[in-house]
Structure formats: C-alpha cells, structure tokens
Amino acid sequence: MARGLLLFKTNRIASFWPEVEIGLINQLLMQIRKLERGQEMVILAKLLCLLGIGFGIALLIKPVILKGHCSYILEGEHFYFEGIGKLIGGIIFLLAAPQAKISWFVVLFGLMGLLKGILIILLFTFKPEIIKSMYKWWMDKSEAFFRLMAMIAIVLCLVLLASL
C-alpha cells in the first residue's frame, strides 16, 4: 500500500518504507500504552490551559470579545452552559491534580472551577437577577480592564500549565 505512494521506485526505498511506517505506528502505540491511569486528565487539563491562553491572547488583541460573550449569555440566558462548562473544567483539574508537579495549585483551580460552576447554576436557578447583574457589571468595564484581566488569565494559565 505504501509502495504506491513513493515517488522513487527503487527496491531499497520500497523495502525500507513499510518498516519505517510500521515502526512509527508501533512506537505511537507503545507511548499510548505507557500512559498511567489518570494521565488522560493531565492531557485534558493542559488542553484547557492552552485554550485559556488562546482566549487571553484573543482578549488582549480584541477586548470586545468578552463583551460579546457576556451579551450572548445574557440574551439567550445560556447560564447553564456556562456553569456546566466550569463544572467540567473543575472536575478535570481535580482529576489531574494527583499526577501534577504542584498538585495543590491544580486542586485550587479545580475547586474554583467547581465553585464557579455550582454558583452560576444555583444563582441562575434561584436568583437570576443577581447573576444577570454580575454579567452586566462585566459588560460596563473598559477595554483597559479587559486587557488587564487577559494578562492575568494568561499568566495564571501559564503557571497552571507549568505545574501540570
């Protein structure tokens, strides 16, 4: 199968290529098998950190993004999605904490995520006016404030990424 993809039709390359392909696949499978239990959560936590860094950089470049996000949440009342996302992120960080280099820092972020998710869901369920006023408060802030929050988020995500 791989021989049809080769541009050069020499016996040496044709006989060498399938062995290289199989060797790389075997190495990849061996690396996957070597993952310890719970290591998948560390990978997911690192991906969340990278997502946070990316969002922070986007906010540095264009701070209006956060105002748009807040107005989207307020218009459609998508607070449940926001709360569930924060809950899932908190659970991922808590499950990744035992394998982390600085586990107490990762546990702290996990607990903050859980607390934020629970508070958003509970406040929206029982006192929606409180959560709506909080989002309106964020929408009234200046672009300089959003840029400062973006820099803080980037630094915290980088520290969290380094501690995983």
DSSP file (Angstrom, degrees, kcal/mol; ACC not computed):
  #  RESIDUE AA STRUCTURE BP1 BP2  ACC     N-H-->O    O-->H-N    N-H-->O    O-->H-N    TCO  KAPPA ALPHA  PHI   PSI    X-CA   Y-CA   Z-CA
    1    1 A M    >         0   0    0      0, 0.0     3,-0.6     0, 0.0     4,-0.4   0.000 360.0 360.0 360.0 -45.5    0.0    0.0    0.0
    2    2 A A  G >>  +     0   0    0      1,-0.2     3,-1.1     2,-0.2     4,-0.5   0.767 360.0  69.3 -71.7 -24.3    2.7    2.5    0.9
    3    3 A R  G >4 S+     0   0    0      1,-0.3     3,-0.9     2,-0.2    -1,-0.2   0.833  92.0  58.5 -65.4 -31.5    4.8    1.5   -2.2
    4    4 A G  G <4 S+     0   0    0     -3,-0.6    -1,-0.3     1,-0.2    -2,-0.2   0.716 102.2  55.8 -69.3 -19.6    2.2    3.1   -4.4
    5    5 A L  G <4 S+     0   0    0     -3,-1.1    -1,-0.2    -4,-0.4    -2,-0.2   0.598  85.4 103.2 -87.6 -12.2    2.8    6.5   -2.6
    6    6 A L    <<  -     0   0    0     -3,-0.9     8,-0.0    -4,-0.5     3,-0.0  -0.462  56.0-158.8 -76.1 141.0    6.5    6.5   -3.3
    7    7 A L  S    S+     0   0    0     -2,-0.2     2,-0.5     1,-0.1    -1,-0.1   0.798  81.4  61.1 -83.7 -31.6    7.9    8.8   -5.9
    8    8 A F        -     0   0    0      2,-0.1     2,-0.4     1,-0.1    -1,-0.1  -0.842  69.6-157.9-100.5 131.5   11.1    6.8   -6.3
    9    9 A K        +     0   0    0     -2,-0.5     2,-0.3     4,-0.1    -1,-0.1  -0.379  41.8 133.6-106.6  54.0   10.8    3.2   -7.3
   10   10 A T     >  -     0   0    0     -2,-0.4     4,-2.4     1,-0.1     5,-0.2  -0.751  61.4-126.3 -98.9 153.3   14.0    1.7   -6.1
   11   11 A N  H  > S+     0   0    0     -2,-0.3     4,-2.3     1,-0.2     5,-0.2   0.858 107.5  58.2 -64.5 -34.6   14.0   -1.6   -4.2
   12   12 A R  H  > S+     0   0    0      2,-0.2     4,-1.4     1,-0.2    -1,-0.2   0.942 112.3  37.5 -64.0 -47.8   15.9   -0.1   -1.3
   13   13 A I  H  > S+     0   0    0      2,-0.2     4,-2.7     1,-0.2    -2,-0.2   0.909 115.8  53.8 -70.2 -41.3   13.3    2.6   -0.6
   14   14 A A  H  < S+     0   0    0     -4,-2.4    -2,-0.2     1,-0.2    -1,-0.2   0.868 113.8  41.5 -63.7 -35.9   10.4    0.4   -1.3
   15   15 A S  H  X S+     0   0    0     -4,-2.3     4,-0.5    -5,-0.2    -1,-0.2   0.766 117.1  49.0 -82.0 -23.5   11.6   -2.3    1.1
   16   16 A F  H  X S+     0   0    0     -4,-1.4     4,-1.8    -5,-0.2     3,-0.3   0.863  99.3  65.6 -81.3 -37.5   12.6    0.3    3.7
   17   17 A W  H  X S+     0   0    0     -4,-2.7     4,-2.5     1,-0.2     5,-0.2   0.886  97.4  50.1 -59.4 -48.7    9.4    2.4    3.8
   18   18 A P  H  > S+     0   0    0      0, 0.0     4,-2.5     0, 0.0    -1,-0.2   0.871 110.2  52.4 -61.6 -33.7    6.9   -0.2    5.2
   19   19 A E  H  X S+     0   0    0     -4,-0.5     4,-2.4    -3,-0.3    -2,-0.2   0.902 110.5  47.3 -66.7 -39.7    9.3   -1.0    8.1
   20   20 A V  H  X S+     0   0    0     -4,-1.8     4,-2.5     2,-0.2     5,-0.2   0.926 112.7  49.4 -65.3 -44.4    9.5    2.7    9.0
   21   21 A E  H  X S+     0   0    0     -4,-2.5     4,-2.0     1,-0.2    -2,-0.2   0.929 114.3  44.0 -61.6 -46.5    5.8    3.2    8.8
   22   22 A I  H  X S+     0   0    0     -4,-2.5     4,-2.6     1,-0.2    -1,-0.2   0.879 112.0  54.5 -66.2 -37.9    5.1    0.1   11.0
   23   23 A G  H  X S+     0   0    0     -4,-2.4     4,-2.2    -5,-0.2    -2,-0.2   0.905 108.7  47.4 -63.7 -41.3    7.9    1.2   13.4
   24   24 A L  H  X S+     0   0    0     -4,-2.5     4,-2.3     2,-0.2    -1,-0.2   0.896 112.5  49.1 -66.9 -39.9    6.4    4.6   13.9
   25   25 A I  H  X S+     0   0    0     -4,-2.0     4,-2.4     2,-0.2    -2,-0.2   0.914 111.6  49.5 -65.1 -42.2    2.9    3.2   14.5
   26   26 A N  H  X S+     0   0    0     -4,-2.6     4,-2.3     1,-0.2    -2,-0.2   0.900 110.2  50.7 -63.4 -40.1    4.3    0.7   17.0
   27   27 A Q  H  X S+     0   0    0     -4,-2.2     4,-2.1     2,-0.2    -2,-0.2   0.914 110.6  49.3 -63.5 -41.9    6.2    3.5   18.8
   28   28 A L  H  X S+     0   0    0     -4,-2.3     4,-2.0     1,-0.2    -2,-0.2   0.917 111.7  48.5 -63.1 -43.6    3.0    5.6   19.0
   29   29 A L  H  X S+     0   0    0     -4,-2.4     4,-2.3     1,-0.2    -1,-0.2   0.883 109.9  52.2 -64.4 -38.2    1.0    2.6   20.3
   30   30 A M  H  X S+     0   0    0     -4,-2.3     4,-1.5     2,-0.2    -1,-0.2   0.897 108.6  50.8 -65.0 -39.1    3.7    1.9   22.9
   31   31 A Q  H  X S+     0   0    0     -4,-2.1     4,-0.5     2,-0.2    -2,-0.2   0.891 110.6  49.3 -65.0 -39.0    3.6    5.6   24.1
   32   32 A I  H >< S+     0   0    0     -4,-2.0     3,-1.0     1,-0.2    -2,-0.2   0.906 110.5  50.3 -66.4 -40.4   -0.2    5.4   24.4
   33   33 A R  H 3< S+     0   0    0     -4,-2.3    -1,-0.2     1,-0.2    -2,-0.2   0.795 103.4  60.9 -67.5 -27.1    0.1    2.1   26.4
   34   34 A K  H 3< S+     0   0    0     -4,-1.5    -1,-0.2    -5,-0.2    -2,-0.2   0.623  76.3 114.4 -76.7 -12.2    2.7    3.7   28.7
   35   35 A L    <<  -     0   0    0     -3,-1.0     3,-0.1    -4,-0.5     2,-0.1  -0.382  66.2-131.9 -60.4 130.6    0.2    6.4   29.9
   36   36 A E    >   -     0   0    0      1,-0.1     3,-2.1    -2,-0.1     4,-0.4  -0.338  36.3 -77.0 -77.5 164.9   -0.5    5.9   33.5
   37   37 A R  T 3  S+     0   0    0      1,-0.3    -1,-0.1     2,-0.1     0, 0.0  -0.451 122.2  19.3 -62.4 129.5   -4.0    5.8   34.9
   38   38 A G  T >> S+     0   0    0     -2,-0.2     4,-1.0    -3,-0.1     3,-0.7   0.287  89.0 112.3  92.3  -9.9   -5.3    9.4   35.1
   39   39 A Q  H <>  +     0   0    0     -3,-2.1     4,-1.8     1,-0.2    -2,-0.1   0.785  68.4  65.9 -66.4 -25.9   -2.7   10.7   32.7
   40   40 A E  H 3> S+     0   0    0     -4,-0.4     4,-2.3     1,-0.2    -1,-0.2   0.877  97.9  53.8 -62.6 -36.2   -5.5   11.4   30.2
   41   41 A M  H <> S+     0   0    0     -3,-0.7     4,-2.6     1,-0.2    55,-0.2   0.844 104.3  54.6 -67.8 -32.5   -6.9   14.0   32.6
   42   42 A V  H  X S+     0   0    0     -4,-1.0     4,-2.4     2,-0.2    -1,-0.2   0.912 108.6  48.9 -65.5 -40.8   -3.5   15.8   32.7
   43   43 A I  H  X S+     0   0    0     -4,-1.8     4,-2.1     2,-0.2    -2,-0.2   0.925 112.6  47.6 -63.7 -44.2   -3.6   16.0   28.9
   44   44 A L  H  X S+     0   0    0     -4,-2.3     4,-2.2     2,-0.2    -2,-0.2   0.892 111.2  51.3 -63.4 -39.1   -7.1   17.4   29.0
   45   45 A A  H  X S+     0   0    0     -4,-2.6     4,-2.1     2,-0.2    -1,-0.2   0.891 109.2  50.5 -65.3 -39.0   -6.1   19.9   31.7
   46   46 A K  H  X S+     0   0    0     -4,-2.4     4,-2.4     2,-0.2    -1,-0.2   0.892 109.0  51.7 -65.2 -38.1   -3.2   21.0   29.6
   47   47 A L  H  X S+     0   0    0     -4,-2.1     4,-2.2     2,-0.2    -2,-0.2   0.890 108.4  51.2 -64.6 -38.6   -5.5   21.5   26.6
   48   48 A L  H  X S+     0   0    0     -4,-2.2     4,-2.4     2,-0.2    -2,-0.2   0.894 109.4  50.8 -64.0 -39.0   -7.8   23.6   28.9
   49   49 A C  H  X S+     0   0    0     -4,-2.1     4,-2.4     2,-0.2    -2,-0.2   0.923 110.3  48.7 -63.0 -44.2   -4.8   25.7   29.8
   50   50 A L  H  X S+     0   0    0     -4,-2.4     4,-2.4     1,-0.2    -2,-0.2   0.873 110.4  51.7 -63.7 -36.6   -3.8   26.2   26.2
   51   51 A L  H  X S+     0   0    0     -4,-2.2     4,-2.5     2,-0.2    -1,-0.2   0.904 109.9  49.4 -64.5 -41.4   -7.4   27.2   25.5
   52   52 A G  H  X S+     0   0    0     -4,-2.4     4,-2.3     2,-0.2    -2,-0.2   0.888 110.8  49.5 -64.4 -39.7   -7.3   29.7   28.3
   53   53 A I  H  X S+     0   0    0     -4,-2.4     4,-2.4     2,-0.2    -2,-0.2   0.920 111.7  49.1 -64.7 -43.7   -4.0   31.1   27.0
   54   54 A G  H  X S+     0   0    0     -4,-2.4     4,-2.3     1,-0.2    -2,-0.2   0.905 111.7  48.2 -62.4 -42.0   -5.5   31.4   23.5
   55   55 A F  H  X S+     0   0    0     -4,-2.5     4,-2.1     2,-0.2    -1,-0.2   0.889 111.0  51.7 -65.6 -38.7   -8.6   33.1   24.8
   56   56 A G  H  X S+     0   0    0     -4,-2.3     4,-2.0     2,-0.2    -2,-0.2   0.898 109.9  48.3 -64.4 -41.1   -6.4   35.5   26.8
   57   57 A I  H  X S+     0   0    0     -4,-2.4     4,-2.1     2,-0.2    -2,-0.2   0.905 111.0  51.0 -65.7 -40.7   -4.4   36.4   23.8
   58   58 A A  H  X S+     0   0    0     -4,-2.3     4,-2.9     1,-0.2    -2,-0.2   0.879 110.0  50.5 -63.0 -36.6   -7.6   37.0   21.8
   59   59 A L  H  < S+     0   0    0     -4,-2.1    -1,-0.2     2,-0.2    -2,-0.2   0.850 107.5  53.3 -70.4 -34.1   -8.8   39.2   24.5
   60   60 A L  H  < S+     0   0    0     -4,-2.0    -2,-0.2     1,-0.2    -1,-0.2   0.908 115.4  40.6 -63.2 -41.3   -5.6   41.2   24.5
   61   61 A I  H  < S+     0   0    0     -4,-2.1    -2,-0.2     1,-0.3    -1,-0.2   0.921 136.0  13.4 -73.6 -44.7   -5.9   41.8   20.8
   62   62 A K    ><  -     0   0    0     -4,-2.9     3,-1.7    -5,-0.2    -1,-0.3  -0.778  62.4-178.3-137.8  89.7   -9.7   42.5   20.8
   63   63 A P  T >> S+     0   0    0      0, 0.0     3,-1.0     0, 0.0     4,-0.8   0.645  74.4  79.6 -65.9 -14.2  -11.2   43.1   24.2
   64   64 A V  H 3> S+     0   0    0      1,-0.2     4,-2.3     2,-0.2     5,-0.2   0.704  74.7  79.3 -66.4 -17.7  -14.7   43.4   22.7
   65   65 A I  H <> S+     0   0    0     -3,-1.7     4,-2.3     1,-0.2    -1,-0.2   0.900  91.1  49.8 -57.0 -43.3  -14.8   39.6   22.6
   66   66 A L  H <> S+     0   0    0     -3,-1.0     4,-2.7    -4,-0.2    -1,-0.2   0.882 108.8  51.6 -67.5 -37.4  -15.7   39.4   26.3
   67   67 A K  H  X S+     0   0    0     -4,-0.8     4,-2.5     2,-0.2    -1,-0.2   0.907 110.9  49.1 -63.6 -40.1  -18.5   42.0   26.0
   68   68 A G  H  X S+     0   0    0     -4,-2.3     4,-2.1     2,-0.2    -2,-0.2   0.887 110.7  50.4 -64.6 -39.0  -19.9   39.9   23.1
   69   69 A H  H  X S+     0   0    0     -4,-2.3     4,-2.3     2,-0.2    -2,-0.2   0.932 111.6  47.7 -64.1 -45.6  -19.6   36.8   25.2
   70   70 A C  H  X S+     0   0    0     -4,-2.7     4,-2.4     1,-0.2    -2,-0.2   0.903 112.3  48.7 -63.5 -41.2  -21.4   38.4   28.1
   71   71 A S  H  X S+     0   0    0     -4,-2.5     4,-2.8     2,-0.2     5,-0.2   0.869 109.8  52.9 -68.3 -34.1  -24.2   39.8   25.9
   72   72 A Y  H  X S+     0   0    0     -4,-2.1     4,-1.8     2,-0.2     6,-0.3   0.920 110.9  46.8 -63.2 -43.3  -24.6   36.3   24.3
   73   73 A I  H  X>S+     0   0    0     -4,-2.3     5,-1.3     1,-0.2     4,-0.8   0.911 116.0  45.5 -64.5 -42.2  -25.0   34.8   27.7
   74   74 A L  H  <5S+     0   0    0     -4,-2.4    -2,-0.2     3,-0.2    -1,-0.2   0.900 112.2  49.7 -70.3 -41.4  -27.5   37.5   28.8
   75   75 A E  H  <5S+     0   0    0     -4,-2.8    -2,-0.2     1,-0.2    -1,-0.2   0.950 124.2  26.7 -65.3 -50.3  -29.6   37.5   25.7
   76   76 A G  H  <5S-     0   0    0     -4,-1.8    -1,-0.2    -5,-0.2    -2,-0.2   0.463 101.9-125.1 -93.3  -1.2  -30.2   33.8   25.4
   77   77 A E  T  <5 +     0   0    0     -4,-0.8     3,-0.4    -5,-0.2    -3,-0.2   0.964  47.4 164.0  51.9  57.0  -29.8   33.0   29.1
   78   78 A H     >< +     0   0    0     -5,-1.3     4,-1.7    -6,-0.3     3,-0.2  -0.125  27.2 125.2 -92.6  35.3  -27.2   30.5   28.4
   79   79 A F  H  >  +     0   0    0     -6,-0.3     4,-2.8     1,-0.2    -1,-0.2   0.839  65.9  60.1 -66.9 -32.6  -26.0   30.4   32.1
   80   80 A Y  H  > S+     0   0    0     -3,-0.4     4,-2.9     2,-0.2     5,-0.2   0.915 105.0  48.6 -63.0 -41.2  -26.5   26.7   32.4
   81   81 A F  H  > S+     0   0    0      2,-0.2     4,-2.4     1,-0.2    -1,-0.2   0.912 112.0  49.6 -64.0 -41.4  -24.0   26.1   29.6
   82   82 A E  H  X S+     0   0    0     -4,-1.7     4,-1.9     2,-0.2    -2,-0.2   0.931 114.0  45.5 -61.5 -45.9  -21.5   28.4   31.3
   83   83 A G  H  X S+     0   0    0     -4,-2.8     4,-2.2     2,-0.2    -2,-0.2   0.901 112.9  48.9 -66.1 -41.7  -22.0   26.7   34.7
   84   84 A I  H  X S+     0   0    0     -4,-2.9     4,-2.6     2,-0.2     5,-0.2   0.887 109.6  53.1 -66.8 -38.2  -21.7   23.2   33.3
   85   85 A G  H  X S+     0   0    0     -4,-2.4     4,-2.3    -5,-0.2    -1,-0.2   0.914 110.8  46.1 -61.9 -42.6  -18.5   24.2   31.4
   86   86 A K  H  X S+     0   0    0     -4,-1.9     4,-2.4     2,-0.2    -2,-0.2   0.876 111.6  52.5 -68.7 -36.8  -16.9   25.5   34.5
   87   87 A L  H  X S+     0   0    0     -4,-2.2     4,-2.3     2,-0.2    -2,-0.2   0.938 110.7  46.8 -61.4 -46.9  -18.0   22.4   36.5
   88   88 A I  H  X S+     0   0    0     -4,-2.6     4,-2.5     1,-0.2    -2,-0.2   0.912 112.0  50.7 -63.7 -42.6  -16.5   20.1   33.9
   89   89 A G  H  X S+     0   0    0     -4,-2.3     4,-2.3     1,-0.2    -1,-0.2   0.912 110.5  49.9 -60.7 -42.5  -13.2   22.1   33.9
   90   90 A G  H  X S+     0   0    0     -4,-2.4     4,-2.2     1,-0.2    -2,-0.2   0.894 110.7  49.3 -62.6 -40.7  -13.1   22.0   37.7
   91   91 A I  H  X S+     0   0    0     -4,-2.3     4,-2.5     2,-0.2     5,-0.2   0.912 109.7  51.7 -65.6 -42.0  -13.6   18.2   37.6
   92   92 A I  H  X S+     0   0    0     -4,-2.5     4,-1.6     1,-0.2    -2,-0.2   0.927 111.3  47.1 -60.9 -44.7  -10.8   17.7   35.0
   93   93 A F  H  X S+     0   0    0     -4,-2.3     4,-1.1     1,-0.2    -1,-0.2   0.894 111.9  50.4 -65.4 -38.6   -8.4   19.8   37.1
   94   94 A L  H  < S+     0   0    0     -4,-2.2     3,-0.2     1,-0.2    -1,-0.2   0.891 111.7  47.4 -66.5 -37.8   -9.2   17.9   40.2
   95   95 A L  H  < S+     0   0    0     -4,-2.5    -1,-0.2     1,-0.2     4,-0.2   0.769 113.6  48.7 -73.3 -24.3   -8.8   14.5   38.5
   96   96 A A  H >< S+     0   0    0     -4,-1.6     3,-1.0   -55,-0.2     4,-0.5   0.648  90.1  86.0 -86.0 -15.7   -5.4   15.7   37.0
   97   97 A A  G >< S+     0   0    0     -4,-1.1     3,-1.4     1,-0.2    -1,-0.2   0.850  79.1  59.0 -59.3 -41.1   -4.1   17.0   40.4
   98   98 A P  G 3  S+     0   0    0      0, 0.0    -1,-0.2     0, 0.0    -2,-0.1   0.822 111.0  42.8 -61.3 -27.9   -2.6   13.7   41.7
   99   99 A Q  G <  S+     0   0    0     -3,-1.0    -2,-0.2    -4,-0.2    -3,-0.1   0.447  95.2 107.3 -93.6  -0.2   -0.3   13.5   38.7
  100  100 A A  S <  S-     0   0    0     -3,-1.4     3,-0.5    -4,-0.5    64,-0.2  -0.349  72.6-130.3 -79.4 158.4    0.6   17.2   38.7
  101  101 A K  S    S+     0   0    0     62,-1.7     2,-0.6     1,-0.3    63,-0.2   0.903 109.6  28.2 -71.8 -43.0    4.0   18.6   39.8
  102  102 A I  S >> S+     0   0    0     61,-1.7     4,-1.3     1,-0.1     3,-0.6  -0.791  77.7 174.8-117.8  84.7    2.4   21.2   42.1
  103  103 A S  H 3> S+     0   0    0     -2,-0.6     4,-2.7    -3,-0.5     5,-0.2   0.824  71.1  60.0 -68.0 -33.1   -0.8   19.4   43.0
  104  104 A W  H 3> S+     0   0    0      1,-0.2     4,-2.1     2,-0.2    -1,-0.2   0.864 105.0  50.9 -65.0 -32.7   -2.2   21.9   45.5
  105  105 A F  H <> S+     0   0    0     -3,-0.6     4,-1.9     2,-0.2    -1,-0.2   0.897 112.1  46.0 -68.9 -40.6   -2.2   24.6   42.8
  106  106 A V  H  X S+     0   0    0     -4,-1.3     4,-2.4     2,-0.2    -2,-0.2   0.881 111.7  52.0 -69.6 -38.4   -4.1   22.4   40.4
  107  107 A V  H  X S+     0   0    0     -4,-2.7     4,-2.9     2,-0.2     5,-0.2   0.904 107.0  54.2 -62.4 -40.9   -6.5   21.4   43.2
  108  108 A L  H  X S+     0   0    0     -4,-2.1     4,-2.2     1,-0.2    -2,-0.2   0.921 110.5  45.0 -59.2 -45.6   -7.1   25.1   43.9
  109  109 A F  H  X S+     0   0    0     -4,-1.9     4,-2.3     2,-0.2    -1,-0.2   0.884 112.5  52.4 -66.6 -37.7   -8.1   25.8   40.3
  110  110 A G  H  X S+     0   0    0     -4,-2.4     4,-2.4     2,-0.2    -2,-0.2   0.920 110.6  46.7 -63.1 -44.2  -10.3   22.7   40.3
  111  111 A L  H  X S+     0   0    0     -4,-2.9     4,-2.8     2,-0.2    -2,-0.2   0.883 111.1  52.0 -66.1 -37.9  -12.1   23.8   43.4
  112  112 A M  H  X S+     0   0    0     -4,-2.2     4,-2.8    -5,-0.2    -2,-0.2   0.910 110.2  49.3 -63.9 -40.8  -12.5   27.3   42.0
  113  113 A G  H  X S+     0   0    0     -4,-2.3     4,-2.5     2,-0.2    -2,-0.2   0.921 112.5  47.0 -63.3 -44.3  -14.0   25.8   38.8
  114  114 A L  H  X S+     0   0    0     -4,-2.4     4,-2.7     2,-0.2     5,-0.2   0.936 113.7  47.9 -61.6 -46.1  -16.4   23.6   40.7
  115  115 A L  H  X S+     0   0    0     -4,-2.8     4,-2.7     1,-0.2     5,-0.2   0.917 112.5  48.4 -62.8 -44.3  -17.4   26.5   43.0
  116  116 A K  H  X S+     0   0    0     -4,-2.8     4,-2.6     2,-0.2     5,-0.2   0.926 113.1  48.2 -61.9 -44.2  -18.0   28.9   40.0
  117  117 A G  H  X S+     0   0    0     -4,-2.5     4,-2.2    -5,-0.2    -2,-0.2   0.925 113.9  45.5 -63.0 -45.2  -20.0   26.3   38.1
  118  118 A I  H  X S+     0   0    0     -4,-2.7     4,-2.9     1,-0.2     5,-0.3   0.918 114.1  49.2 -65.1 -43.4  -22.2   25.5   41.1
  119  119 A L  H  X S+     0   0    0     -4,-2.7     4,-3.0    -5,-0.2     5,-0.3   0.912 110.9  49.6 -64.0 -42.3  -22.7   29.2   41.9
  120  120 A I  H  X S+     0   0    0     -4,-2.6     4,-2.2    -5,-0.2     5,-0.2   0.938 115.1  43.8 -62.4 -45.5  -23.6   30.1   38.4
  121  121 A I  H  X S+     0   0    0     -4,-2.2     4,-2.0    -5,-0.2    -2,-0.2   0.938 117.9  44.1 -66.1 -46.3  -26.2   27.3   38.1
  122  122 A L  H  X>S+     0   0    0     -4,-2.9     4,-2.8     2,-0.2     5,-0.5   0.923 114.8  48.1 -66.1 -44.0  -27.7   27.9   41.6
  123  123 A L  H  X5S+     0   0    0     -4,-3.0     4,-2.1    -5,-0.3     7,-0.2   0.909 113.6  47.1 -64.2 -40.4  -27.8   31.6   41.2
  124  124 A F  H  <5S+     0   0    0     -4,-2.2    -1,-0.2    -5,-0.3    -2,-0.2   0.866 114.9  47.7 -69.2 -33.0  -29.4   31.4   37.8
  125  125 A T  H  <5S+     0   0    0     -4,-2.0    -2,-0.2    -5,-0.2    -1,-0.2   0.933 130.5  16.6 -71.7 -45.0  -31.9   28.8   39.0
  126  126 A F  H  <5S+     0   0    0     -4,-2.8    -3,-0.2     1,-0.2    -2,-0.2   0.793 139.3  21.2-103.5 -31.7  -33.0   30.6   42.2
  127  127 A K    >X< +     0   0    0     -4,-2.1     4,-1.1    -5,-0.5     3,-1.0  -0.584  61.5 165.2-137.0  72.0  -31.9   34.3   41.8
  128  128 A P  H 3> S+     0   0    0      0, 0.0     4,-2.2     0, 0.0     5,-0.2   0.775  73.0  65.5 -64.1 -25.1  -31.4   35.1   38.1
  129  129 A E  H 3> S+     0   0    0      1,-0.2     4,-1.9     2,-0.2     5,-0.1   0.850  99.3  53.0 -66.8 -31.4  -31.3   38.8   38.7
  130  130 A I  H <> S+     0   0    0     -3,-1.0     4,-1.7    -7,-0.2    -1,-0.2   0.945 111.6  43.5 -67.2 -48.4  -28.1   38.5   40.7
  131  131 A I  H  X S+     0   0    0     -4,-1.1     4,-1.9    -8,-0.2    -2,-0.2   0.865 113.2  52.5 -68.1 -35.1  -26.2   36.6   38.0
  132  132 A K  H  X S+     0   0    0     -4,-2.2     4,-2.2     1,-0.2    -1,-0.2   0.894 108.1  50.9 -66.8 -38.5  -27.6   38.9   35.3
  133  133 A S  H  X S+     0   0    0     -4,-1.9     4,-1.9     1,-0.2    -1,-0.2   0.853 107.7  54.1 -67.5 -32.7  -26.4   42.0   37.2
  134  134 A M  H  X S+     0   0    0     -4,-1.7     4,-1.7     2,-0.2    -2,-0.2   0.922 110.2  45.8 -65.2 -43.4  -22.9   40.4   37.6
  135  135 A Y  H  X S+     0   0    0     -4,-1.9     4,-1.8     1,-0.2    -2,-0.2   0.868 111.3  52.4 -68.2 -36.0  -22.7   39.9   33.8
  136  136 A K  H  X S+     0   0    0     -4,-2.2     4,-1.2     2,-0.2    -1,-0.2   0.862 105.4  56.1 -66.0 -34.7  -23.9   43.5   33.2
  137  137 A W  H  < S+     0   0    0     -4,-1.9     3,-0.4     1,-0.2     4,-0.3   0.914 107.5  48.5 -61.3 -43.1  -21.2   44.7   35.5
  138  138 A W  H >< S+     0   0    0     -4,-1.7     3,-1.1     1,-0.2    -1,-0.2   0.872 108.0  54.8 -64.0 -37.3  -18.6   43.0   33.4
  139  139 A M  H 3< S+     0   0    0     -4,-1.8    -1,-0.2     1,-0.2    -2,-0.2   0.763 102.3  57.9 -69.4 -24.2  -20.1   44.5   30.2
  140  140 A D  T 3< S+     0   0    0     -4,-1.2    -1,-0.2    -3,-0.4    -2,-0.2   0.522  85.3 105.1 -83.7  -5.5  -19.7   48.0   31.6
  141  141 A K  S <  S-     0   0    0     -3,-1.1     2,-0.1    -4,-0.3   -74,-0.0  -0.311  73.3-107.0 -77.6 160.0  -16.0   47.8   32.2
  142  142 A S     >  -     0   0    0      1,-0.1     4,-1.7    -2,-0.0     5,-0.1  -0.280  25.5-109.8 -81.9 168.4  -13.4   49.5   30.0
  143  143 A E  H  > S+     0   0    0      1,-0.2     4,-2.3     2,-0.2     5,-0.2   0.830 118.1  58.7 -67.4 -32.3  -11.1   47.9   27.4
  144  144 A A  H  > S+     0   0    0      2,-0.2     4,-2.1     1,-0.2    -1,-0.2   0.893 104.5  50.9 -64.3 -38.8   -8.1   48.5   29.6
  145  145 A F  H  > S+     0   0    0      2,-0.2     4,-2.4     1,-0.2    -1,-0.2   0.916 110.0  49.7 -63.1 -43.2   -9.7   46.5   32.4
  146  146 A F  H  X S+     0   0    0     -4,-1.7     4,-2.2     1,-0.2    -2,-0.2   0.883 109.8  51.0 -64.3 -38.0  -10.3   43.6   30.0
  147  147 A R  H  X S+     0   0    0     -4,-2.3     4,-2.2     2,-0.2    -1,-0.2   0.891 109.7  50.0 -66.8 -38.2   -6.7   43.7   28.8
  148  148 A L  H  X S+     0   0    0     -4,-2.1     4,-2.2     2,-0.2    -2,-0.2   0.923 111.4  48.3 -63.8 -44.4   -5.5   43.6   32.4
  149  149 A M  H  X S+     0   0    0     -4,-2.4     4,-2.5     1,-0.2    -2,-0.2   0.867 109.7  53.9 -63.2 -36.1   -7.8   40.6   33.1
  150  150 A A  H  X S+     0   0    0     -4,-2.2     4,-2.4     2,-0.2    -2,-0.2   0.912 108.3  48.5 -65.0 -42.4   -6.5   39.0   29.9
  151  151 A M  H  X S+     0   0    0     -4,-2.2     4,-2.4     2,-0.2    -2,-0.2   0.908 112.1  49.2 -64.8 -40.8   -2.9   39.4   31.1
  152  152 A I  H  X S+     0   0    0     -4,-2.2     4,-2.6     1,-0.2    -2,-0.2   0.920 111.6  49.5 -63.1 -43.0   -3.7   37.9   34.5
  153  153 A A  H  X S+     0   0    0     -4,-2.5     4,-2.5     2,-0.2    -2,-0.2   0.898 110.5  50.0 -63.3 -40.6   -5.5   35.0   32.8
  154  154 A I  H  X S+     0   0    0     -4,-2.4     4,-2.3     2,-0.2    -1,-0.2   0.931 112.3  47.0 -63.9 -45.0   -2.5   34.3   30.5
  155  155 A V  H  X S+     0   0    0     -4,-2.4     4,-2.5     2,-0.2     5,-0.2   0.926 113.5  47.9 -63.8 -44.6   -0.1   34.3   33.4
  156  156 A L  H  X S+     0   0    0     -4,-2.6     4,-2.6     1,-0.2    -1,-0.2   0.902 112.5  48.9 -64.3 -40.1   -2.3   32.1   35.6
  157  157 A C  H  X S+     0   0    0     -4,-2.5     4,-2.5     2,-0.2    -1,-0.2   0.873 110.9  50.4 -67.4 -35.8   -2.8   29.6   32.7
  158  158 A L  H  X S+     0   0    0     -4,-2.3     4,-2.2     2,-0.2    -2,-0.2   0.917 112.6  46.4 -66.9 -41.8    1.0   29.5   32.0
  159  159 A V  H  X S+     0   0    0     -4,-2.5     4,-1.5     2,-0.2    -2,-0.2   0.912 114.1  48.4 -65.3 -41.0    1.7   28.8   35.7
  160  160 A L  H  X S+     0   0    0     -4,-2.6     4,-0.7     2,-0.2    -2,-0.2   0.898 110.6  51.1 -64.9 -40.2   -1.0   26.2   35.8
  161  161 A L  H >< S+     0   0    0     -4,-2.5     3,-0.6     1,-0.2    -1,-0.2   0.887 110.4  49.3 -63.8 -39.0    0.4   24.6   32.6
  162  162 A A  H 3< S+     0   0    0     -4,-2.2    -1,-0.2     1,-0.2    -2,-0.2   0.797 108.3  54.0 -70.5 -27.0    3.8   24.5   34.1
  163  163 A S  H 3<        0   0    0     -4,-1.5   -62,-1.7     1,-0.2   -61,-1.7   0.583 360.0 360.0 -85.2  -8.6    2.5   22.9   37.3
  164  164 A L    <<        0   0    0     -4,-0.7    -1,-0.2    -3,-0.6    -2,-0.1   0.480 360.0 360.0 -84.3 360.0    0.8   20.1   35.4
